[in-house]
Amino acid sequence: MKLQFLNPLYERPGPIASVYLDTSREIDEPDRAIQLRWRNLRDSLLAHDSDHATLDAIADVVGTDRDVVGRHGQAIFAAHGHLLLAEVLPEPPAHDTARYGMLPDALPLALQHAPDIRYAVVVTHRMHTPEADDGEDELEVAYDTGSWPMSRVAPSQAPQRRIPVDGWPKEAEQLISELADSVDGDGTEVIVLSGDPWATNSLIRQAPRKLQDRFVRLKDSGHWRPEPGRALLETGLGTLFAGTLPDHDRQRLDAFLAQRARSRDDVEGLAATVTALQRAQTQALILNPPVSAAPPLWVGTEPTHIALSGADLHAFGVPYYWEEPAGSALIRATARTRGELIAVTRDALPLRDGLAVLLRYPGT
């Protein structure tokens, strides 16, 4: 998974306030509950010397995700009175957290983006319309694209269309063109089809070969209209993508396994990971979430200023350095040296210290 979406967090110097907040609204008096949670976090940030202008910038966006139903949260970052980034999270944080430090607490946000599978959805439902003059059925068609899992709470929500059944071949032709564009332009890997079997089969038959191996059918549950602010076919997509990685990440893991077979100590474990990041040699940071058990790391002002101890940075000639949580240090170094992130469960691929790297230039 590429990490360009984190760039706004590193465009201003710290200190930066990082807030993760449960903003689910399926409770009594949700606005009051959300503001109470935020007040507790605000008090914590004040206790750590956060400035009021930064707190006000965060307060302006807390709870503004009112159009999203179901369980979700917010990640909000601000510095020096300026909002840096605010995103709705597909899962609320396990605990509300607030941190004020020189580096943003960006790893939890990055993990909520993973695995970042690009997909498209086409749903067709046959509607019997006895009031029509000719009694002809209509098809209700919904088409959406997204990146799983973030699109669960940030769908594009293209409008549904209703067309006569005999107009489906022309509509299918237009949809195929849009699907081909999403594959070529956005890297769409999976095209999910659900609904009327005749319409689905017709769409597949008309599609060119390059789309054929991307089609996946989901059983028509009869409940396909999404809740406000939620993705089309969200439940089915969750089942489909559970434990799945994008093709790009799977290829990266295959390359990592080949490197590990040659020299495990160079690519696996905390020490190897830090060394690779110091050298801007990391093509992908691979981790078993969570990384909370990793000890703090020492960092400086540049992304490659990362080490296991302050003495190491001093020996490298870094004049100013400090401690940061491992997750904050690792994700900054990875993102700012154009590395990628691959999150894989320990059951699927256990890693020493829960960390590893795919090297850009193995053997150097």
C-alpha positions in Angstrom: 0.0 0.0 0.0 1.3 3.4 -1.0 1.4 6.1 1.7 1.1 9.4 -0.2 -2.1 10.1 1.7 0.1 10.7 4.8 2.1 13.5 3.2 0.0 16.4 4.7 1.1 15.2 8.2 4.7 15.9 7.4 4.5 19.2 5.6 4.7 21.3 8.8 7.1 20.9 11.7 5.9 19.6 15.0 4.6 19.5 17.6 1.5 17.9 16.2 -1.7 16.9 17.9 -3.0 13.5 16.9 -6.6 12.5 17.9 -8.4 9.2 17.4 -12.1 9.4 18.4 -15.1 7.1 18.3 -17.8 9.1 16.6 -20.4 6.3 16.2 -23.9 7.8 16.6 -25.9 4.7 17.5 -26.3 5.8 21.1 -28.6 8.2 23.0 -27.6 11.8 22.6 -24.6 11.1 20.3 -23.5 14.8 20.0 -23.3 15.1 23.7 -21.3 11.9 24.1 -18.9 12.8 21.3 -18.3 16.2 22.8 -17.7 14.7 26.2 -15.1 12.3 24.7 -13.4 15.2 22.9 -13.4 17.3 26.1 -11.4 14.5 27.9 -9.0 14.3 25.0 -8.7 18.1 24.9 -7.8 18.2 28.6 -5.1 15.5 28.0 -3.6 17.6 25.1 -3.7 20.7 27.3 -1.8 18.9 30.0 0.9 18.1 27.4 1.2 21.8 26.5 -0.8 21.8 23.3 -1.7 25.4 22.1 -5.3 26.5 22.1 -5.3 27.4 18.4 -4.4 23.8 17.5 -7.2 22.5 19.8 -9.7 24.9 18.2 -8.7 23.6 14.8 -9.5 20.0 15.9 -12.7 21.0 17.7 -14.0 22.5 14.4 -14.2 19.0 12.8 -14.9 16.7 15.8 -18.3 15.1 15.1 -18.8 16.6 11.6 -19.2 13.0 10.2 -23.0 13.1 11.0 -23.9 11.7 7.6 -22.2 8.4 8.4 -24.3 5.8 10.2 -23.0 2.7 12.0 -19.7 2.1 13.8 -16.9 4.5 12.8 -14.5 7.0 14.1 -12.4 10.0 13.2 -8.7 10.6 12.9 -7.7 14.3 13.2 -4.3 16.0 13.0 -3.4 19.6 13.6 -0.4 21.7 14.3 0.2 25.4 15.1 -3.5 26.2 14.7 -3.8 24.5 11.3 -5.8 21.4 10.5 -3.5 19.0 8.7 -5.7 16.0 8.0 -9.1 14.7 9.1 -10.5 11.3 8.0 -13.5 9.2 8.8 -12.4 5.8 10.0 -14.2 2.6 9.0 -13.6 1.2 12.5 -13.7 3.3 15.7 -10.5 3.2 17.7 -10.4 0.6 20.4 -9.8 3.5 22.8 -10.0 7.3 22.2 -6.5 8.6 22.1 -4.8 12.0 21.9 -1.0 12.6 21.6 1.0 15.8 21.3 4.5 15.2 20.0 7.0 16.2 17.4 5.8 13.4 15.1 2.2 12.6 14.3 0.7 9.3 15.5 0.1 8.2 12.0 0.4 4.4 12.0 -3.1 3.7 13.3 -4.5 5.7 10.4 -2.3 3.9 7.9 -3.5 0.5 9.2 -7.1 1.6 8.8 -6.3 2.2 5.1 -4.9 -1.3 4.6 -5.1 -3.5 2.5 -6.3 -0.7 0.1 -8.0 -3.0 -2.5 -9.3 -1.1 -5.5 -12.7 -2.4 -6.6 -15.9 -1.6 -8.5 -19.4 -2.8 -7.8 -22.3 -3.3 -10.2 -25.7 -4.2 -8.7 -28.8 -4.8 -10.9 -32.4 -5.4 -9.7 -35.4 -6.2 -11.9 -38.3 -4.0 -11.0 -41.9 -5.0 -12.1 -43.8 -1.9 -13.0 -47.4 -2.7 -13.7 -48.2 1.0 -14.0 -46.1 1.2 -17.2 -48.1 1.4 -20.4 -46.5 -1.7 -21.9 -46.1 -3.5 -18.6 -42.3 -4.0 -19.3 -40.0 -4.6 -16.4 -37.3 -2.1 -15.5 -33.8 -2.6 -14.2 -32.5 -0.6 -11.3 -28.7 -0.3 -11.7 -26.2 0.9 -9.1 -22.5 1.3 -9.9 -19.8 2.3 -7.4 -16.0 2.3 -7.1 -13.9 2.4 -4.0 -10.8 1.4 -2.1 -11.4 -1.2 0.6 -11.8 -0.6 3.5 -11.8 3.2 3.6 -14.6 3.4 1.1 -16.8 1.7 3.7 -17.4 5.2 5.1 -16.3 7.3 2.1 -18.2 5.8 -0.9 -18.6 7.7 -4.1 -22.3 6.9 -4.0 -23.1 7.2 -7.7 -26.8 7.7 -8.3 -29.0 4.6 -9.1 -30.4 4.5 -12.6 -33.7 2.9 -13.7 -33.9 1.7 -17.3 -36.2 -0.5 -19.4 -35.0 -4.1 -19.6 -34.6 -3.8 -23.3 -32.2 -0.8 -22.8 -29.8 -3.0 -20.8 -27.5 -3.9 -23.6 -26.7 -0.3 -24.3 -26.4 0.5 -20.6 -24.1 -2.5 -20.2 -21.9 -1.2 -23.0 -21.5 2.1 -21.1 -20.8 0.3 -17.8 -18.1 -1.8 -19.5 -16.4 1.3 -20.8 -16.5 2.8 -17.2 -15.1 -0.4 -15.8 -12.3 -0.5 -18.3 -11.4 3.1 -17.4 -11.3 2.2 -13.7 -9.0 -0.7 -14.4 -6.7 1.3 -16.6 -6.8 4.5 -14.6 -7.3 3.6 -10.9 -5.9 0.1 -10.9 -9.2 -1.6 -10.1 -8.5 -5.3 -9.3 -11.9 -6.7 -8.5 -15.3 -6.1 -10.2 -18.1 -7.3 -7.9 -21.4 -8.2 -9.6 -24.7 -8.8 -7.8 -28.4 -8.9 -8.6 -30.4 -10.0 -11.6 -28.7 -13.1 -13.2 -29.7 -12.3 -16.8 -28.3 -8.8 -16.5 -25.1 -10.0 -14.8 -24.5 -12.7 -17.4 -25.2 -10.2 -20.2 -22.6 -7.8 -18.8 -20.0 -10.5 -18.5 -20.5 -11.7 -22.1 -20.0 -8.2 -23.5 -16.9 -7.5 -21.4 -13.5 -7.7 -23.1 -11.0 -10.3 -22.0 -9.0 -8.0 -19.8 -12.0 -7.6 -17.5 -13.1 -11.3 -17.5 -10.7 -12.5 -14.7 -11.7 -9.6 -12.5 -15.3 -10.5 -12.1 -16.6 -11.9 -8.8 -20.3 -12.6 -8.2 -21.9 -12.0 -4.8 -25.2 -13.6 -3.9 -28.1 -11.3 -4.1 -29.2 -10.7 -0.5 -32.2 -8.5 -1.5 -30.8 -5.8 0.8 -28.4 -3.9 -1.4 -29.2 -0.3 -0.8 -26.5 1.1 1.5 -27.1 3.0 4.7 -26.3 6.7 4.6 -22.5 7.2 4.2 -21.8 3.5 3.8 -20.5 1.5 0.9 -22.7 -0.4 -1.6 -22.7 -4.1 -0.6 -20.6 -3.3 2.4 -21.3 -6.6 4.3 -20.6 -8.8 1.2 -17.4 -6.9 0.4 -16.2 -7.4 4.0 -16.6 -11.1 3.6 -15.0 -11.1 0.2 -11.9 -9.1 1.1 -11.3 -10.6 4.6 -7.7 -11.6 4.9 -7.0 -10.6 1.3 -4.1 -8.5 0.0 -3.9 -6.6 -3.3 -1.9 -8.3 -6.1 0.8 -5.6 -5.7 1.3 -6.4 -2.1 1.3 -10.2 -2.7 4.1 -9.7 -5.3 6.0 -7.6 -2.7 5.7 -10.4 -0.1 6.9 -13.0 -2.6 10.0 -10.8 -3.2 10.5 -10.4 0.5 10.4 -14.1 1.1 13.1 -14.6 -1.6 15.3 -12.0 0.2 14.6 -13.6 3.6 15.7 -17.0 2.2 19.0 -15.5 1.3 19.8 -13.4 4.4 17.1 -13.3 7.1 19.1 -11.0 9.5 19.2 -8.3 6.8 15.5 -8.0 6.3 13.6 -9.2 9.5 13.4 -7.8 13.0 13.6 -4.3 14.5 17.3 -3.8 14.1 17.2 -4.8 10.4 14.2 -2.6 9.8 15.8 0.5 11.4 19.0 0.0 9.4 17.1 -0.2 6.1 15.2 2.9 6.9 18.4 4.8 7.9 19.7 4.0 4.4 16.4 4.9 2.6 16.6 1.4 1.3 13.1 0.2 2.3 10.8 -0.6 -0.6 8.1 -1.8 1.8 7.7 -1.9 5.5 6.1 -5.2 6.5 4.5 -5.6 9.9 2.3 -7.7 12.1 -0.1 -5.3 13.8 0.0 -4.1 16.4 3.6 -2.8 17.0 2.8 -1.4 20.4 5.2 -3.8 22.0 8.2 -2.4 20.2 10.5 -0.1 22.3 10.6 3.6 21.6 13.0 4.7 18.8 15.3 7.7 18.6 14.7 10.2 15.7 15.9 13.5 14.4 14.5 16.1 12.0 15.0 14.0 8.8 13.1 10.8 8.0 16.3 8.8 7.9 17.3 10.1 11.4 16.0 6.9 13.1 18.0 4.6 15.4 17.7 2.2 18.3 19.5 4.7 20.6 20.4 8.4 20.9 24.1 7.4 20.9 23.7 5.9 17.5 22.3 9.1 16.1 25.0 11.1 17.8 27.6 8.9 16.2 26.0 9.6 12.8 26.5 13.3 13.3 22.8 14.1 14.0 22.9 17.2 16.3 19.3 17.1 17.7 17.4 13.9 18.5 14.6 12.6 20.8 12.5 9.6 21.6 9.3 8.7 19.7 6.9 5.7 19.8 8.2 3.1 17.4 5.1 3.2 15.2 5.3 7.0 14.7 9.0 6.8 13.9 8.7 3.8 11.5 5.8 5.1 9.5 7.4 8.6 9.0 10.6 7.1 7.8 8.8 4.8 5.5 6.4 7.3 4.0 9.0 10.1 3.6 11.4 7.8 1.8 8.7 6.7 -0.6 8.3 3.2 0.9 5.1 1.2 1.1 3.3 -0.5 3.9 2.1 -4.1 4.0 0.1 -5.3 7.1 -0.1 -9.0 7.5 -1.4 -11.0 10.4 1.1 -13.0 12.5 -0.9 -16.2 11.7 -0.3 -15.6 8.0 3.4 -14.6 8.2 5.0 -14.4 11.6 7.9 -11.9 11.7 10.7 -11.4 14.2 9.7 -8.5 16.4 6.6 -8.2 14.2 8.7 -6.2 11.6 10.5 -6.7 8.3 11.5 -4.9 5.2 11.6 -5.5 1.5 14.9 -3.9 0.4 15.2 -1.8 -2.7 18.8 -2.8 -3.3 19.4 -6.1 -1.6 23.0 -7.0 -1.0 24.2 -3.3 -0.8 
